[in-house]
């Protein structure tokens, strides 16, 4: 045999060894692969767990019982100012602003000066009052003179009656002019008019600029609000309004201050039903001493609707499957069955079950996530 033939033979032997070795190793691995032991027995919605399954150590059960459950109604609301504690101030006359007495954020008392304008319109009101006052004084003087003449027998009764009627008419005109002047709540003179605060509160908006010209139909330039108390406007469904009465206590939550405990009372229940939403407007009044509740904020209002006996379970016991919710009920040693339930309202970490469970049922409160799919 030549050297070349020997090399070819040796190469072929090596290739045979190369192909045989993987096949041998593959067969060896298959023979030594451990068998997976079945730990669950599943029969439709019924599951039996093997004694050696570690899932058993993660399962906690609890016996269902009826408890006193506080019914509650939750609705969304919006924080608002109380109308009597809110004032938008505009000028009742056309005129030019002479000066401002307030700044944004300033606290003011009712009757405090807000700003002053020079107004021809206010001059006319002052003149009307002054003319009415002079006319009334003159009519009074004539009336008293006629009384004196009649008393001494030289006067005419008809003239006395005429001066009396004139005096009464002038007094009425004076009263009307005085009411008009007093309605503007100002003691300005010479055509200058001082606008005063109608309520006590805080200046929350101020757009007064010295020298600006205001028309009598201009938008408000100052807003005053007293925010130590606020209203929350909520909407309660028609079917739930029977549980709510004026004076009932409520709890309020706002996203801005999630840890702040806010309480209030039902102030008013509307007599009208919103036909589109089938809900009724409810006003809640809340104290707001720190001014943290701002008009326009959204709030969640919880109304108490009394208590009753109900099946209540930990919320962690409830599982989700598609559109349905269910719990695991223990039916024997290491045996559980999936039970569809109808959940109701929730409170903290519990949930009310309206159907699907009864007192005495033993349910899985922890470990449900480790249970097999029974579909």
MARPA-999015 format. One record per residue (C-alpha): residue in one letter; chain; x, y, z. Coordinates in steps of 0.2 Angstrom, whole numbers, plus 2048, in hexadecimal, padded with zeros to 3 digits. Example, Ala and Ser with C-alpha at 12.3 -4.5 7.8 and 13.67 -1.06 7.14 Angstrom:
residues 2
+------+-----+-----+-----+-----+
! type ! mol !   X !   Y !   Z !
+------+-----+-----+-----+-----+
!    A !   A ! 83E ! 7EA ! 827 !
!    S !   A ! 844 ! 7FB ! 824 !
+------+-----+-----+-----+-----+
end
This chain:
residues 375
+------+-----+-----+-----+-----+
! type ! mol !   X !   Y !   Z !
+------+-----+-----+-----+-----+
!    X !   A ! 800 ! 800 ! 800 !
!    X !   A ! 807 ! 811 ! 7FB !
!    X !   A ! 809 ! 81F ! 807 !
!    X !   A ! 7FB ! 828 ! 7FE !
!    X !   A ! 7EE ! 81A ! 800 !
!    X !   A ! 7F3 ! 819 ! 813 !
!    X !   A ! 7EF ! 82C ! 815 !
!    X !   A ! 7DE ! 82A ! 80D !
!    X !   A ! 7D9 ! 81B ! 817 !
!    X !   A ! 7DE ! 824 ! 827 !
!    X !   A ! 7D3 ! 833 ! 822 !
!    X !   A ! 7C4 ! 828 ! 81F !
!    X !   A ! 7C6 ! 820 ! 830 !
!    X !   A ! 7C6 ! 831 ! 839 !
!    X !   A ! 7B7 ! 837 ! 830 !
!    X !   A ! 7AD ! 827 ! 835 !
!    X !   A ! 7B2 ! 82A ! 847 !
!    X !   A ! 7AC ! 83D ! 845 !
!    X !   A ! 79B ! 838 ! 83F !
!    X !   A ! 798 ! 82A ! 84B !
!    X !   A ! 79D ! 833 ! 85B !
!    X !   A ! 790 ! 841 ! 85A !
!    X !   A ! 783 ! 833 ! 857 !
!    X !   A ! 789 ! 82A ! 866 !
!    X !   A ! 789 ! 839 ! 871 !
!    X !   A ! 777 ! 83E ! 86B !
!    X !   A ! 770 ! 82D ! 86F !
!    X !   A ! 779 ! 82E ! 880 !
!    X !   A ! 771 ! 83F ! 884 !
!    X !   A ! 75F ! 839 ! 87F !
!    X !   A ! 761 ! 82A ! 88B !
!    X !   A ! 767 ! 834 ! 89A !
!    X !   A ! 75A ! 843 ! 898 !
!    X !   A ! 74F ! 844 ! 8A8 !
!    X !   A ! 73D ! 841 ! 8A6 !
!    X !   A ! 731 ! 850 ! 8AA !
!    X !   A ! 725 ! 84B ! 8B8 !
!    X !   A ! 713 ! 851 ! 8B7 !
!    X !   A ! 70F ! 85C ! 8C6 !
!    X !   A ! 6FD ! 862 ! 8C1 !
!    X !   A ! 6EE ! 858 ! 8BC !
!    X !   A ! 6E2 ! 862 ! 8B3 !
!    X !   A ! 6D0 ! 85D ! 8AF !
!    X !   A ! 6C7 ! 86C ! 8A7 !
!    X !   A ! 6C7 ! 87A ! 8B5 !
!    X !   A ! 6CC ! 86D ! 8C2 !
!    X !   A ! 6DF ! 86C ! 8C7 !
!    X !   A ! 6E7 ! 860 ! 8D3 !
!    X !   A ! 6F9 ! 865 ! 8D9 !
!    X !   A ! 706 ! 857 ! 8DC !
!    X !   A ! 70C ! 856 ! 8EE !
!    X !   A ! 71E ! 85A ! 8E9 !
!    X !   A ! 71A ! 869 ! 8DF !
!    X !   A ! 722 ! 879 ! 8E6 !
!    X !   A ! 713 ! 883 ! 8E1 !
!    X !   A ! 70A ! 87D ! 8F0 !
!    X !   A ! 715 ! 887 ! 8FC !
!    X !   A ! 710 ! 897 ! 8F3 !
!    X !   A ! 6FE ! 894 ! 8F5 !
!    X !   A ! 6F4 ! 89C ! 903 !
!    X !   A ! 6E1 ! 899 ! 905 !
!    X !   A ! 6D3 ! 8A2 ! 90F !
!    X !   A ! 6C2 ! 89D ! 913 !
!    X !   A ! 6B5 ! 8A9 ! 90C !
!    X !   A ! 6A9 ! 8B1 ! 918 !
!    X !   A ! 69C ! 8BF ! 918 !
!    X !   A ! 6A2 ! 8D0 ! 91F !
!    X !   A ! 69A ! 8E1 ! 922 !
!    X !   A ! 69F ! 8EA ! 912 !
!    X !   A ! 69E ! 8FD ! 910 !
!    X !   A ! 696 ! 901 ! 8FF !
!    X !   A ! 69E ! 910 ! 8F7 !
!    X !   A ! 69A ! 91A ! 8E7 !
!    X !   A ! 6A9 ! 922 ! 8DE !
!    X !   A ! 6A7 ! 930 ! 8D2 !
!    X !   A ! 6B2 ! 93D ! 8C9 !
!    X !   A ! 6B1 ! 94F ! 8CE !
!    X !   A ! 6B8 ! 960 ! 8CB !
!    X !   A ! 6BD ! 96D ! 8D8 !
!    X !   A ! 6B5 ! 97E ! 8D6 !
!    X !   A ! 6B4 ! 98E ! 8E0 !
!    X !   A ! 6A4 ! 991 ! 8EA !
!    X !   A ! 69A ! 99F ! 8E1 !
!    X !   A ! 697 ! 9AA ! 8F0 !
!    X !   A ! 6AA ! 9A9 ! 8F3 !
!    X !   A ! 6AF ! 9AF ! 8E1 !
!    X !   A ! 6AE ! 9C0 ! 8D9 !
!    X !   A ! 6B3 ! 9C6 ! 8C8 !
!    X !   A ! 6B6 ! 9D9 ! 8C8 !
!    X !   A ! 6B4 ! 9E4 ! 8B9 !
!    X !   A ! 6B1 ! 9F7 ! 8B7 !
!    X !   A ! 69E ! 9FC ! 8B6 !
!    X !   A ! 6A4 ! A0C ! 8AD !
!    X !   A ! 6AF ! A10 ! 89E !
!    X !   A ! 6BE ! A19 ! 8A4 !
!    X !   A ! 6D1 ! A19 ! 8A7 !
!    X !   A ! 6DA ! A10 ! 8B5 !
!    X !   A ! 6E2 ! A1C ! 8C1 !
!    X !   A ! 6EA ! A10 ! 8CD !
!    X !   A ! 6E9 ! 9FE ! 8D3 !
!    X !   A ! 6E8 ! 9F9 ! 8E6 !
!    X !   A ! 6EB ! 9E7 ! 8E5 !
!    X !   A ! 6F8 ! 9DA ! 8DF !
!    X !   A ! 6F6 ! 9C7 ! 8DA !
!    X !   A ! 6F5 ! 9BC ! 8E9 !
!    X !   A ! 6F1 ! 9CA ! 8F5 !
!    X !   A ! 6E3 ! 9C7 ! 902 !
!    X !   A ! 6D6 ! 9D4 ! 902 !
!    X !   A ! 6C6 ! 9D8 ! 90D !
!    X !   A ! 6B5 ! 9DC ! 907 !
!    X !   A ! 6B4 ! 9EE ! 903 !
!    X !   A ! 6C7 ! 9F1 ! 900 !
!    X !   A ! 6CB ! 9FB ! 8F1 !
!    X !   A ! 6D1 ! 9F2 ! 8E2 !
!    X !   A ! 6D4 ! 9FF ! 8D5 !
!    X !   A ! 6CF ! A11 ! 8D0 !
!    X !   A ! 6C9 ! A18 ! 8BF !
!    X !   A ! 6C5 ! A29 ! 8B9 !
!    X !   A ! 6B4 ! A27 ! 8B1 !
!    X !   A ! 6A8 ! A34 ! 8A9 !
!    X !   A ! 69A ! A27 ! 8AB !
!    X !   A ! 69D ! A27 ! 8BE !
!    X !   A ! 69C ! A3A ! 8BE !
!    X !   A ! 68B ! A3A ! 8B6 !
!    X !   A ! 685 ! A2E ! 8C4 !
!    X !   A ! 68C ! A3A ! 8D1 !
!    X !   A ! 684 ! A49 ! 8C9 !
!    X !   A ! 673 ! A40 ! 8C8 !
!    X !   A ! 674 ! A3D ! 8DB !
!    X !   A ! 679 ! A4F ! 8DE !
!    X !   A ! 66B ! A56 ! 8D4 !
!    X !   A ! 65E ! A4A ! 8DC !
!    X !   A ! 665 ! A4F ! 8ED !
!    X !   A ! 663 ! A62 ! 8EA !
!    X !   A ! 651 ! A5F ! 8E2 !
!    X !   A ! 64C ! A55 ! 8F2 !
!    X !   A ! 652 ! A63 ! 8FD !
!    X !   A ! 649 ! A71 ! 8F4 !
!    X !   A ! 639 ! A67 ! 8F3 !
!    X !   A ! 63A ! A63 ! 906 !
!    X !   A ! 63C ! A76 ! 909 !
!    X !   A ! 62D ! A7B ! 8FF !
!    X !   A ! 622 ! A6D ! 907 !
!    X !   A ! 627 ! A73 ! 919 !
!    X !   A ! 623 ! A85 ! 914 !
!    X !   A ! 612 ! A81 ! 90E !
!    X !   A ! 60F ! A77 ! 91E !
!    X !   A ! 613 ! A87 ! 928 !
!    X !   A ! 608 ! A92 ! 91D !
!    X !   A ! 5F9 ! A86 ! 91F !
!    X !   A ! 5FC ! A85 ! 932 !
!    X !   A ! 5FB ! A98 ! 933 !
!    X !   A ! 5EB ! A99 ! 928 !
!    X !   A ! 5F3 ! AA2 ! 91A !
!    X !   A ! 5F7 ! A93 ! 90F !
!    X !   A ! 5ED ! A89 ! 902 !
!    X !   A ! 5EA ! A76 ! 905 !
!    X !   A ! 5EB ! A72 ! 8F3 !
!    X !   A ! 5FD ! A7A ! 8F2 !
!    X !   A ! 602 ! A70 ! 901 !
!    X !   A ! 5FC ! A60 ! 8F9 !
!    X !   A ! 606 ! A64 ! 8E9 !
!    X !   A ! 616 ! A68 ! 8F2 !
!    X !   A ! 614 ! A58 ! 8FD !
!    X !   A ! 612 ! A4E ! 8ED !
!    X !   A ! 621 ! A56 ! 8E5 !
!    X !   A ! 62C ! A53 ! 8F5 !
!    X !   A ! 627 ! A41 ! 8F4 !
!    X !   A ! 62C ! A3F ! 8E2 !
!    X !   A ! 63D ! A47 ! 8E5 !
!    X !   A ! 640 ! A3C ! 8F4 !
!    X !   A ! 63D ! A2D ! 8E9 !
!    X !   A ! 649 ! A34 ! 8DB !
!    X !   A ! 656 ! A37 ! 8E8 !
!    X !   A ! 655 ! A25 ! 8EF !
!    X !   A ! 657 ! A1E ! 8DE !
!    X !   A ! 666 ! A29 ! 8DA !
!    X !   A ! 66D ! A24 ! 8EB !
!    X !   A ! 66A ! A11 ! 8E8 !
!    X !   A ! 673 ! A13 ! 8D7 !
!    X !   A ! 682 ! A1B ! 8DF !
!    X !   A ! 683 ! A0F ! 8ED !
!    X !   A ! 682 ! A00 ! 8E1 !
!    X !   A ! 693 ! A05 ! 8DB !
!    X !   A ! 69A ! A03 ! 8ED !
!    X !   A ! 6A6 ! A13 ! 8EB !
!    X !   A ! 6A9 ! A23 ! 8F3 !
!    X !   A ! 6B3 ! A2B ! 8E5 !
!    X !   A ! 6B1 ! A3D ! 8E0 !
!    X !   A ! 6B4 ! A48 ! 8D1 !
!    X !   A ! 6B1 ! A39 ! 8C4 !
!    X !   A ! 6BD ! A2E ! 8CC !
!    X !   A ! 6B6 ! A1D ! 8D1 !
!    X !   A ! 6BE ! A10 ! 8DD !
!    X !   A ! 6B9 ! 9FE ! 8DA !
!    X !   A ! 6B8 ! 9F4 ! 8EA !
!    X !   A ! 6B9 ! 9E2 ! 8EE !
!    X !   A ! 6A8 ! 9DA ! 8F0 !
!    X !   A ! 6AF ! 9CB ! 8FB !
!    X !   A ! 6BE ! 9C7 ! 905 !
!    X !   A ! 6CA ! 9BB ! 8FD !
!    X !   A ! 6DA ! 9BA ! 8F3 !
!    X !   A ! 6DE ! 9C2 ! 8E3 !
!    X !   A ! 6E0 ! 9B4 ! 8D7 !
!    X !   A ! 6E0 ! 9BE ! 8C7 !
!    X !   A ! 6E5 ! 9D0 ! 8C4 !
!    X !   A ! 6E6 ! 9D8 ! 8B3 !
!    X !   A ! 6E5 ! 9EA ! 8B8 !
!    X !   A ! 6F1 ! 9F6 ! 8AF !
!    X !   A ! 6F3 ! A08 ! 8B5 !
!    X !   A ! 6EE ! A13 ! 8A6 !
!    X !   A ! 6E4 ! A06 ! 89D !
!    X !   A ! 6D2 ! A0B ! 896 !
!    X !   A ! 6C4 ! A00 ! 89C !
!    X !   A ! 6B3 ! 9FF ! 893 !
!    X !   A ! 6A4 ! 9FC ! 89E !
!    X !   A ! 6A1 ! 9EB ! 895 !
!    X !   A ! 6B4 ! 9E5 ! 897 !
!    X !   A ! 6B8 ! 9D4 ! 89E !
!    X !   A ! 6BC ! 9D3 ! 8B0 !
!    X !   A ! 6CE ! 9D9 ! 8B5 !
!    X !   A ! 6CF ! 9D2 ! 8C6 !
!    X !   A ! 6C9 ! 9C2 ! 8CE !
!    X !   A ! 6C7 ! 9BF ! 8E1 !
!    X !   A ! 6C4 ! 9AE ! 8E8 !
!    X !   A ! 6C3 ! 9A8 ! 8FA !
!    X !   A ! 6C9 ! 996 ! 8F9 !
!    X !   A ! 6C9 ! 990 ! 90B !
!    X !   A ! 6BA ! 986 ! 906 !
!    X !   A ! 6B7 ! 97F ! 8F5 !
!    X !   A ! 6A9 ! 975 ! 8EC !
!    X !   A ! 6AC ! 965 ! 8E2 !
!    X !   A ! 6A0 ! 961 ! 8D4 !
!    X !   A ! 69D ! 94F ! 8D2 !
!    X !   A ! 691 ! 944 ! 8C7 !
!    X !   A ! 688 ! 935 ! 8CF !
!    X !   A ! 67F ! 928 ! 8C5 !
!    X !   A ! 66C ! 929 ! 8C6 !
!    X !   A ! 66B ! 917 ! 8CD !
!    X !   A ! 677 ! 91C ! 8DC !
!    X !   A ! 66F ! 92D ! 8E1 !
!    X !   A ! 664 ! 925 ! 8ED !
!    X !   A ! 673 ! 921 ! 8F9 !
!    X !   A ! 678 ! 933 ! 8FA !
!    X !   A ! 671 ! 941 ! 905 !
!    X !   A ! 676 ! 953 ! 909 !
!    X !   A ! 682 ! 953 ! 917 !
!    X !   A ! 689 ! 942 ! 914 !
!    X !   A ! 69C ! 941 ! 917 !
!    X !   A ! 6A7 ! 93D ! 908 !
!    X !   A ! 6B9 ! 93A ! 905 !
!    X !   A ! 6C3 ! 943 ! 8F7 !
!    X !   A ! 6D3 ! 93E ! 8EE !
!    X !   A ! 6DD ! 949 ! 8E2 !
!    X !   A ! 6EB ! 943 ! 8D7 !
!    X !   A ! 6F6 ! 952 ! 8DC !
!    X !   A ! 6F6 ! 94D ! 8EE !
!    X !   A ! 6F3 ! 93A ! 8EE !
!    X !   A ! 6F7 ! 938 ! 901 !
!    X !   A ! 6EC ! 946 ! 907 !
!    X !   A ! 6DD ! 942 ! 910 !
!    X !   A ! 6CF ! 94D ! 90B !
!    X !   A ! 6BD ! 94C ! 912 !
!    X !   A ! 6AD ! 956 ! 90D !
!    X !   A ! 69A ! 956 ! 90E !
!    X !   A ! 68D ! 955 ! 901 !
!    X !   A ! 687 ! 967 ! 900 !
!    X !   A ! 679 ! 965 ! 8F2 !
!    X !   A ! 672 ! 959 ! 8E7 !
!    X !   A ! 66B ! 95F ! 8D6 !
!    X !   A ! 658 ! 95D ! 8D2 !
!    X !   A ! 65D ! 95A ! 8C0 !
!    X !   A ! 663 ! 94A ! 8B7 !
!    X !   A ! 66F ! 94B ! 8A9 !
!    X !   A ! 666 ! 942 ! 89B !
!    X !   A ! 675 ! 93D ! 891 !
!    X !   A ! 67F ! 935 ! 8A0 !
!    X !   A ! 671 ! 931 ! 8AB !
!    X !   A ! 67A ! 939 ! 8BA !
!    X !   A ! 676 ! 947 ! 8C7 !
!    X !   A ! 681 ! 955 ! 8CC !
!    X !   A ! 687 ! 955 ! 8DE !
!    X !   A ! 690 ! 963 ! 8E7 !
!    X !   A ! 69C ! 95F ! 8F5 !
!    X !   A ! 6A3 ! 96C ! 900 !
!    X !   A ! 6B5 ! 96A ! 907 !
!    X !   A ! 6C0 ! 974 ! 912 !
!    X !   A ! 6D0 ! 97A ! 90A !
!    X !   A ! 6DA ! 983 ! 917 !
!    X !   A ! 6EB ! 980 ! 90E !
!    X !   A ! 6E4 ! 986 ! 8FD !
!    X !   A ! 6EA ! 975 ! 8F6 !
!    X !   A ! 6DA ! 972 ! 8ED !
!    X !   A ! 6DA ! 97D ! 8DD !
!    X !   A ! 6CB ! 981 ! 8D2 !
!    X !   A ! 6CB ! 976 ! 8C3 !
!    X !   A ! 6D4 ! 967 ! 8CB !
!    X !   A ! 6CC ! 956 ! 8C8 !
!    X !   A ! 6C8 ! 94B ! 8D8 !
!    X !   A ! 6C1 ! 93A ! 8DC !
!    X !   A ! 6B2 ! 93A ! 8E8 !
!    X !   A ! 6AD ! 92B ! 8F2 !
!    X !   A ! 69C ! 92B ! 8FA !
!    X !   A ! 697 ! 91F ! 907 !
!    X !   A ! 687 ! 914 ! 903 !
!    X !   A ! 685 ! 90B ! 913 !
!    X !   A ! 68A ! 8FA ! 918 !
!    X !   A ! 684 ! 8E8 ! 915 !
!    X !   A ! 689 ! 8D6 ! 916 !
!    X !   A ! 693 ! 8D0 ! 907 !
!    X !   A ! 6A0 ! 8C4 ! 901 !
!    X !   A ! 6B1 ! 8CD ! 902 !
!    X !   A ! 6C2 ! 8C6 ! 8FC !
!    X !   A ! 6D4 ! 8CC ! 8FB !
!    X !   A ! 6D6 ! 8D4 ! 8EA !
!    X !   A ! 6E5 ! 8C9 ! 8E7 !
!    X !   A ! 6DA ! 8BA ! 8E6 !
!    X !   A ! 6D2 ! 8C0 ! 8D6 !
!    X !   A ! 6D9 ! 8BA ! 8C6 !
!    X !   A ! 6D6 ! 8C0 ! 8B4 !
!    X !   A ! 6D2 ! 8B5 ! 8A5 !
!    X !   A ! 6CC ! 8BE ! 895 !
!    X !   A ! 6BC ! 8C7 ! 899 !
!    X !   A ! 6B9 ! 8BD ! 8A9 !
!    X !   A ! 6C0 ! 8BD ! 8BB !
!    X !   A ! 6C2 ! 8AE ! 8C5 !
!    X !   A ! 6C9 ! 8A7 ! 8D6 !
!    X !   A ! 6D0 ! 896 ! 8DA !
!    X !   A ! 6C4 ! 88C ! 8E6 !
!    X !   A ! 6CC ! 87E ! 8F0 !
!    X !   A ! 6C2 ! 86E ! 8EE !
!    X !   A ! 6CD ! 861 ! 8F6 !
!    X !   A ! 6DF ! 85E ! 8FC !
!    X !   A ! 6EA ! 867 ! 8EF !
!    X !   A ! 6DB ! 868 ! 8E4 !
!    X !   A ! 6D4 ! 879 ! 8DD !
!    X !   A ! 6C6 ! 87D ! 8D0 !
!    X !   A ! 6C5 ! 88E ! 8C6 !
!    X !   A ! 6B5 ! 897 ! 8CB !
!    X !   A ! 6AF ! 8A6 ! 8C0 !
!    X !   A ! 6A9 ! 8B4 ! 8CC !
!    X !   A ! 6A1 ! 8C5 ! 8CA !
!    X !   A ! 6AB ! 8D3 ! 8D3 !
!    X !   A ! 6A3 ! 8E3 ! 8DA !
!    X !   A ! 6AA ! 8F2 ! 8E2 !
!    X !   A ! 6BB ! 8F3 ! 8EA !
!    X !   A ! 6C2 ! 8FA ! 8FA !
!    X !   A ! 6D4 ! 8FB ! 8FE !
!    X !   A ! 6DB ! 8E9 ! 8FB !
!    X !   A ! 6CA ! 8E0 ! 8FB !
!    X !   A ! 6BD ! 8DD ! 8EE !
!    X !   A ! 6AB ! 8D9 ! 8F0 !
!    X !   A ! 6A4 ! 8CA ! 8E7 !
!    X !   A ! 692 ! 8CB ! 8E1 !
!    X !   A ! 691 ! 8B9 ! 8DA !
!    X !   A ! 69B ! 8A9 ! 8D8 !
!    X !   A ! 6A0 ! 8A7 ! 8EA !
!    X !   A ! 697 ! 8A2 ! 8FA !
!    X !   A ! 69D ! 8A3 ! 90D !
!    X !   A ! 6A7 ! 893 ! 911 !
!    X !   A ! 6B0 ! 892 ! 900 !
!    X !   A ! 6C3 ! 890 ! 902 !
!    X !   A ! 6CB ! 89B ! 8F5 !
!    X !   A ! 6DE ! 89D ! 8F0 !
!    X !   A ! 6E3 ! 8AF ! 8F5 !
!    X !   A ! 6F5 ! 8AD ! 8F0 !
!    X !   A ! 6FE ! 8A2 ! 8E3 !
!    X !   A ! 6F1 ! 8A3 ! 8D5 !
!    X !   A ! 6FE ! 8A9 ! 8C9 !
!    X !   A ! 707 ! 898 ! 8CA !
!    X !   A ! 6F7 ! 88E ! 8C5 !
!    X !   A ! 6F7 ! 886 ! 8B4 !
!    X !   A ! 6EC ! 88B ! 8A5 !
!    X !   A ! 6DD ! 881 ! 8A5 !
!    X !   A ! 6D7 ! 886 ! 894 !
+------+-----+-----+-----+-----+
end
